[in-house]
Amino acid sequence: MRAECALDSDRCNVSNDEVFQAWFQKHKIEDVEAFVPDMAGSARGKVLPADKFGQGQLKMPEAIFSQTISGDYILDPTNVEDRDMVLVPDATTLRPVPWSTDPAASVFMDCYRRDGSQVSKSPRSVLRNVLAKYEARGWIPIVAPEVEFYLISAHSDPNEEAEPPEGRLGWTEGARQPYSIDTMNDFDPFINDVYAYCEAQSMPIDTLSQEMGPAQFEINFLHGNAIELADQVFLFKRTVREAAIEHGMHATFLAKPMAEDAGSALHIHQSIVDKQGNNIFSGADGEATELFHSYIGGLQRYMPEAMLLFAPYVNSYRRFMNPDSSPVNLAWATDNRTVGIRIPDSPPQARRVENRLAGSDVNPYLVMAASLACGYLGMVEGIEPRPEATGSAYSGNFELHRHILMSIGALRGSNAMRSMLGDEFVELYTLLKDCEYREFQEIITPYEREILMFNV
């Protein structure tokens, strides 16, 4: 099997095991983190000595995909036997772990059953299956995510409000300073480590900017293959958290960590090229094509059915409560940040759609799969979009689900999303979200103790 060494420019015409061992020796690697992204987008896997990697099959319970965000398990109707998966390393994803005390590497593992079939509910497999539908039509999606996050001061009391960390002079940022260079300079040591860690992992991140909230930042990724970019977002979240810890802070990708401040989003720029590399959203005359408009129409038609993948937790919907900072509509327009579906002002060869509705709490594989699935259906069904919006869309109608229960029901009942994402995945994911919502409902909130306790 041919495999590309992730950090080396040469190609290795040898077996995977030889690729790994040669790379481990070259980089003096002692330990290997072999992991699978779970439904939340967290790393589940094993750590093993580098010299033992590849010696025998590596297995892990399929039940990791039926684990809630709190660590509980639900009964997966497609896995009542609680069987193991066979894990196969993706050699192209081999990277160092730059924050590790001892020299370590990480690698993504793909999930298979004993009969050789893929575990289709694995988030990486869900995205791959959507991309296969594009490939069958000669189309190749190109994506570029933008991810927002907050730095917060370290504390261990969950009843405490999250607060921004101290800057260089011990000053806690309280004002909103979007695009402030001085504010970013306050966190230079952290930012420098993030860039260094990303470079060590061959993650070519683009620009970083200060966002609307105090100590809120956004990072832009360069455009590319959807699987590779989802991998990069997954690794970036791990990287930012580790860099923050080294500087005595926490980093959070919660969609709405502070009640009075802006939420955190994950925007996805997306375009489609043919096998010759031509952008099918633009014609030979440079004008927008029917496929471009149908892609937008598909997002408008099907995103309500897929909303659970754009807003996967109860907290996700708090981000939509302030329509002056987060789009709450499915309108589209050019160079207009008040709409949910923005078309950046760009030349014909770079014509693309920016989906602005996801929170930064999403699983990157699932949200890319969902957005691409909606656009795909729009193109194959020839769906016409609504007329382009003009002016501010913030004052328009609220077009999203207001509550996670509505999103669970919409995804569970969506034949379109089942056809794109798979019945097995949709069944398990909606059951998982049912359970997480029940867990949330069992918690008595400060509002109930403070407002209701003695007044009802």
ChimeraX attribute file (.defattr): number of C-alpha atoms within 10 A of each C-alpha:
attribute: neighborCount
match mode: 1-to-1
recipient: residues
	/A:1	9
	/A:2	13
	/A:3	17
	/A:4	18
	/A:5	20
	/A:6	19
	/A:7	15
	/A:8	10
	/A:9	8
	/A:10	9
	/A:11	12
	/A:12	16
	/A:13	12
	/A:14	12
	/A:15	12
	/A:16	20
	/A:17	15
	/A:18	13
	/A:19	20
	/A:20	22
	/A:21	17
	/A:22	14
	/A:23	19
	/A:24	22
	/A:25	12
	/A:26	9
	/A:27	13
	/A:28	14
	/A:29	19
	/A:30	16
	/A:31	22
	/A:32	24
	/A:33	24
	/A:34	23
	/A:35	20
	/A:36	25
	/A:37	23
	/A:38	23
	/A:39	26
	/A:40	19
	/A:41	23
	/A:42	16
	/A:43	17
	/A:44	15
	/A:45	20
	/A:46	13
	/A:47	14
	/A:48	14
	/A:49	12
	/A:50	20
	/A:51	15
	/A:52	12
	/A:53	20
	/A:54	15
	/A:55	8
	/A:56	7
	/A:57	10
	/A:58	17
	/A:59	17
	/A:60	17
	/A:61	13
	/A:62	22
	/A:63	19
	/A:64	20
	/A:65	23
	/A:66	21
	/A:67	20
	/A:68	21
	/A:69	18
	/A:70	8
	/A:71	9
	/A:72	13
	/A:73	15
	/A:74	17
	/A:75	14
	/A:76	20
	/A:77	11
	/A:78	11
	/A:79	13
	/A:80	9
	/A:81	10
	/A:82	13
	/A:83	13
	/A:84	18
	/A:85	20
	/A:86	21
	/A:87	20
	/A:88	17
	/A:89	22
	/A:90	16
	/A:91	20
	/A:92	16
	/A:93	21
	/A:94	25
	/A:95	22
	/A:96	24
	/A:97	22
	/A:98	20
	/A:99	15
	/A:100	11
	/A:101	7
	/A:102	12
	/A:103	17
	/A:104	23
	/A:105	24
	/A:106	19
	/A:107	22
	/A:108	23
	/A:109	22
	/A:110	19
	/A:111	24
	/A:112	20
	/A:113	16
	/A:114	10
	/A:115	7
	/A:116	9
	/A:117	9
	/A:118	15
	/A:119	19
	/A:120	20
	/A:121	24
	/A:122	23
	/A:123	25
	/A:124	26
	/A:125	22
	/A:126	21
	/A:127	26
	/A:128	18
	/A:129	18
	/A:130	20
	/A:131	22
	/A:132	13
	/A:133	15
	/A:134	18
	/A:135	14
	/A:136	9
	/A:137	11
	/A:138	13
	/A:139	21
	/A:140	24
	/A:141	18
	/A:142	19
	/A:143	25
	/A:144	20
	/A:145	24
	/A:146	22
	/A:147	24
	/A:148	25
	/A:149	29
	/A:150	28
	/A:151	23
	/A:152	22
	/A:153	16
	/A:154	17
	/A:155	12
	/A:156	6
	/A:157	8
	/A:158	7
	/A:159	8
	/A:160	8
	/A:161	10
	/A:162	19
	/A:163	19
	/A:164	21
	/A:165	22
	/A:166	18
	/A:167	16
	/A:168	13
	/A:169	7
	/A:170	9
	/A:171	11
	/A:172	15
	/A:173	17
	/A:174	12
	/A:175	10
	/A:176	17
	/A:177	18
	/A:178	17
	/A:179	15
	/A:180	13
	/A:181	11
	/A:182	11
	/A:183	20
	/A:184	22
	/A:185	13
	/A:186	18
	/A:187	17
	/A:188	14
	/A:189	14
	/A:190	20
	/A:191	17
	/A:192	12
	/A:193	20
	/A:194	20
	/A:195	19
	/A:196	14
	/A:197	21
	/A:198	20
	/A:199	13
	/A:200	16
	/A:201	23
	/A:202	17
	/A:203	21
	/A:204	15
	/A:205	19
	/A:206	12
	/A:207	11
	/A:208	18
	/A:209	17
	/A:210	23
	/A:211	22
	/A:212	20
	/A:213	22
	/A:214	24
	/A:215	28
	/A:216	26
	/A:217	20
	/A:218	19
	/A:219	19
	/A:220	19
	/A:221	21
	/A:222	15
	/A:223	19
	/A:224	16
	/A:225	14
	/A:226	24
	/A:227	19
	/A:228	16
	/A:229	22
	/A:230	25
	/A:231	18
	/A:232	23
	/A:233	23
	/A:234	18
	/A:235	18
	/A:236	20
	/A:237	18
	/A:238	14
	/A:239	22
	/A:240	24
	/A:241	17
	/A:242	20
	/A:243	22
	/A:244	22
	/A:245	13
	/A:246	13
	/A:247	13
	/A:248	13
	/A:249	20
	/A:250	21
	/A:251	22
	/A:252	22
	/A:253	22
	/A:254	21
	/A:255	29
	/A:256	24
	/A:257	22
	/A:258	19
	/A:259	11
	/A:260	9
	/A:261	16
	/A:262	22
	/A:263	29
	/A:264	29
	/A:265	26
	/A:266	27
	/A:267	22
	/A:268	27
	/A:269	23
	/A:270	24
	/A:271	25
	/A:272	28
	/A:273	17
	/A:274	15
	/A:275	12
	/A:276	9
	/A:277	11
	/A:278	16
	/A:279	24
	/A:280	22
	/A:281	24
	/A:282	22
	/A:283	16
	/A:284	12
	/A:285	8
	/A:286	12
	/A:287	13
	/A:288	15
	/A:289	16
	/A:290	16
	/A:291	22
	/A:292	25
	/A:293	19
	/A:294	23
	/A:295	31
	/A:296	27
	/A:297	26
	/A:298	25
	/A:299	28
	/A:300	24
	/A:301	19
	/A:302	21
	/A:303	24
	/A:304	20
	/A:305	24
	/A:306	26
	/A:307	23
	/A:308	30
	/A:309	26
	/A:310	28
	/A:311	27
	/A:312	25
	/A:313	24
	/A:314	16
	/A:315	17
	/A:316	27
	/A:317	20
	/A:318	18
	/A:319	27
	/A:320	25
	/A:321	15
	/A:322	15
	/A:323	17
	/A:324	14
	/A:325	16
	/A:326	23
	/A:327	27
	/A:328	27
	/A:329	23
	/A:330	27
	/A:331	25
	/A:332	28
	/A:333	21
	/A:334	17
	/A:335	13
	/A:336	18
	/A:337	20
	/A:338	26
	/A:339	28
	/A:340	26
	/A:341	26
	/A:342	23
	/A:343	21
	/A:344	17
	/A:345	12
	/A:346	11
	/A:347	11
	/A:348	17
	/A:349	17
	/A:350	16
	/A:351	22
	/A:352	25
	/A:353	24
	/A:354	24
	/A:355	23
	/A:356	24
	/A:357	25
	/A:358	30
	/A:359	31
	/A:360	25
	/A:361	26
	/A:362	25
	/A:363	25
	/A:364	31
	/A:365	29
	/A:366	25
	/A:367	25
	/A:368	27
	/A:369	27
	/A:370	27
	/A:371	23
	/A:372	28
	/A:373	29
	/A:374	25
	/A:375	29
	/A:376	27
	/A:377	21
	/A:378	25
	/A:379	20
	/A:380	13
	/A:381	13
	/A:382	16
	/A:383	21
	/A:384	19
	/A:385	19
	/A:386	14
	/A:387	9
	/A:388	9
	/A:389	16
	/A:390	13
	/A:391	10
	/A:392	13
	/A:393	23
	/A:394	20
	/A:395	13
	/A:396	16
	/A:397	12
	/A:398	16
	/A:399	14
	/A:400	19
	/A:401	19
	/A:402	16
	/A:403	16
	/A:404	21
	/A:405	16
	/A:406	15
	/A:407	24
	/A:408	25
	/A:409	14
	/A:410	20
	/A:411	24
	/A:412	20
	/A:413	14
	/A:414	16
	/A:415	15
	/A:416	16
	/A:417	23
	/A:418	16
	/A:419	12
	/A:420	22
	/A:421	25
	/A:422	17
	/A:423	17
	/A:424	15
	/A:425	22
	/A:426	22
	/A:427	18
	/A:428	21
	/A:429	24
	/A:430	20
	/A:431	20
	/A:432	23
	/A:433	21
	/A:434	17
	/A:435	18
	/A:436	20
	/A:437	16
	/A:438	10
	/A:439	14
	/A:440	12
	/A:441	10
	/A:442	8
	/A:443	9
	/A:444	9
	/A:445	11
	/A:446	11
	/A:447	9
	/A:448	12
	/A:449	11
	/A:450	10
	/A:451	10
	/A:452	10
	/A:453	10
	/A:454	8
	/A:455	8
	/A:456	5
